[in-house]
């Protein structure tokens, strides 16, 4: 299991990636993160929803209610054109970040 501190700066990127192809809701996004990382990383619900609020406030995602009729209606999230631009910027930033960090990582026996 990886520490959430390591990934904290890229929570938004992870969420935006998952919204690139399809709109989705919180539980489904959380489940996909867990599945795609082979359960090596899970995003806490508080982290997920604070990211949704931040992304929405910045205009990177929009939200809407689904049409479910049983129980509480789900809130779906959709990436905006500004969100796609931000996602691309974060991907470029990651390449540079990875290049820098790799200079300070070495295998120890």
Secondary structure, 3 states (H helix, E strand, C coil): CCCHHHHHHHHHHHHHHHHCCCCEEHHHHHHHHHHHCCCCCCCCHHHHHHHHHHHHHCCCEEEEECCCCCCCCCEEEEECHHHHHHHHHHHHHHHHHHHHHHCCCCCCC
